[in-house]
Amino acid sequence: MPEPESDGRSPRALVALSGGPHSAVAAALLKIQGFDVQGVHFRLHDEPAKEIAPFEARCRDPGGLAGSERASRKLEIPLHVVEAREDFREWVVDRTLHEIVQGRAALPCLYCNEGIKFRLLGQKADQLGIPTIATGHFARIHRDVGSGRIQLLKASDPAMDESYYLYGIRPALLARIELPLGGLSELMVRKLAIEMGMETEESLDELGTRARAKELCFVGSGRLPELVDRLVAASFRPGGMIRTVAGDVVGDHKGLHRHPIGQQKGILYKTRPPQGVEWRVVGHDADTHSLVVGTQADLLHRSLLAQDARWIRAPSRVRGLRCQARTEPSQEERDCLVSRTATDELYVEFREPHPGIAPGRAVVFYDSGEVIGGALIASVDPRPLRTEGPLVGTGLGGPAATSSKKKRK
C-alpha cells in the first residue's frame, strides 16, 4: 500500500487517460491500491482531424475524450481536460517532419513522451498539488527501500515493453511516476478492461495485433509521404539521385521522405541490379539528397556515434562502459562498449554487426533489464574516434549525472 501524504490523507495520483482500456485499467489499479485518483485527458488535435490521424488511433487506445469521460464515470474520478494542440504540433508533428525531410528516422512516441505526456502531466499535477503521476505505459518502476534508488525496468510482457521510449525521463520526475501495467501481460490487462466494461470479449481475438504502437502511428498506414508533401515546402524535400554503396548512379528519386531505411519495393531504377542481387535502401545522404541502396549486408552496422545523452542511472564516468543496448524499440538488447568522445558524444561499439542502426533513432542502454539512459544516433560506423580512455569496467555509479567535459592534454 502507498504511504499516506504528510497531512495524513490518502496519497493522490494524476493519471493520463487516452480514452482507451489500458490507461483506464492503470487508473483502476491505482484506485485499488489506495490512491485518491484523478484523470487528465490531453486534447491534441481538432476533431475530426484532417491533416493527421486522430490521436485515439495511436498508442493502442481508441476512444479519445469520450472514452476518457466514460472511464472517469465508471471509476468515479474527476477528469481534467488540457488543451495541448499547439504543443503536440510543435513537439511531435513538426519535429517528426523535420527529421524525415533531413533523411533521418523519426521517433514520434519518444517526442510525445518527452514533450507531451510526462511534461504536461507533471505540470498539471503541480498545478493541482498532486505528488504522483501515472500512465498506461508498459514498463516497471522499482523503488529500493534501503538505498532509495529508483529504477526504470523493462515490462514483464516482452511483446508490450515500451521502456525504449522512456529513457529521457528525468530522475526527479521518475521518482513521482507509477506505471501500474508494467508487471502485467497484455492478456491480463485486456481481461481487466473487459471486467470494467472498457473492452469487449472480441478484443481478446486481437491479442498481439496492437502489441506495440508504430513509430509513425499518428500518420496512418501509407500516408507519410502525402503528409510530408502537404505540410512541408517543396524546397525542403528535394529529389535527387539514387546511388549504390559503391557510388554508381542508378536512378533518381522524388524525396528522401518517400524511402525509409530497409525499403526494397517501389523504387524506380534506371539501371537494374546485377542478376541475383536485391537492392534496398541502406542510407540517406542529406548533404547531396542522395538515396543510397545496397544489399542486406549493407544494413549491418557495428558502431555508432550518438548525441544528447540522458542518464537515469548515470555512469560515474563513461570510459569503456560495458552494458547492453537497443537501437529499435522491438529489438533484443545486444552487448556493447560505450565511450565518451572528446566532443562529449558517445561512441558505441557492438560485439557483432546488426541491422536497425540509423541516424535519428535512439540507442537505449540497459543493465540486466534496467534502463540506465540513452542518446540519439547521429551517424553509423564512424571512423575510429579518440575517446576518454581504455576499458575500466562497468563504470555504473549513483543517480547523479556527470555531464561535464574533461580537458584533454
C-alpha positions, 0 to 999 in steps of 0.5 A: 500500500502507498504511504499516506501524504504528510497531512495524513490523507490518502496519497493522490495520483494524476493519471493520463487517460487516452480514452482507451482500456489500458490507461483506464485499467492503470487508473483502476489499479491505482484506485485499488491500491489506495490512491485518491485518483484523478484523470487528465485527458490531453486534447491534441488535435481538432476533431475530426482531424484532417491533416493527421490521424486522430490521436485515439488511433495511436498508442493502442487506445481508441476512444479519445475524450469520450472514452476518457469521460466514460472511464472517469464515470465508471471509476468515479474520478474527476477528469481534467481536460488540457488543451495541448494542440499547439504543443503536440504540433510543435513537439511531435508533428513538426519535429517528426517532419523535420527529421524525415525531410533531413533523411533521418528516422523519426521517433514520434512516441519518444517526442510525445513522451518527452514533450507531451505526456510526462511534461504536461502531466507533471505540470498539471499535477503541480498545478493541482498539488498532486505528488504522483503521476501515472500512465498506461505505459508498459514498463516497471518502476522499482523503488529500493527501500534501503538505498532509495534508488529508483529504477526504470525496468523493462515490462514483464510482457516482452511483446508490450515493453515500451521502456525504449521510449522512456529513457529521457525521463528525468530522475526527479520526475521518475521518482513521482511516476507509477506505471501500474501495467508494467508487471502485467501481460497484455492478456491480463490487462485486456481481461481487466478492461473487459471486467470494467466494461472498457473492452469487449470479449472480441478484443481478446481475438486481437491479442498481439495485433496492437502489441506495440504502437508504430513509430509513425502511428499518428500518420496512418498506414501509407500516408507519410509521404502525402503528409510530408508533401502537404505540410512541408515546402517543396524546397525542403524535400528535394529529389535527387539521385539514387546511388549504390554503396559503391557510388554508381548512379542508378536512378533518381528519386522524388524525396528522401521522405518517400524511402525509409531505411530497409525499403526494397519495393517501389523504387524506380531504377534506371539501371537494374541490379546485377542478376541475383542481387536485391537492392534496398535502401541502406542510407540517406545522404542529406548533404547531396539528397542522395538515396543510397541502396545496397544489399542486406549486408549493407544494413549491418552496422557495428558502431555508432556515434550518438548525441544528447545523452540522458542518464537515469542511472548515470555512469560515474564516468563513461570510459569503456562502459560495458552494458547492453543496448537497443537501437529499435524499440522491438529489438533484443538488447545486444552487448556493447562498449560505450565511450565518451568522445572528446566532443562529449558524444558517445561512441558505441561499439557492438560485439557483432554487426546488426541491422536497425542502426540509423541516424535519428533513432535512439540507442537505449542502454540497459543493465540486466533489464534496467534502463540506465539512459540513452542518446540519439544516433547521429551517424553509423560506423564512424571512423575510429574516434579518440575517446576518454580512455581504455576499458575500466569496467562497468563504470555504473555509479549513483543517480547523479549525472556527470555531464561535464567535459574533461580537458584533454592534454 
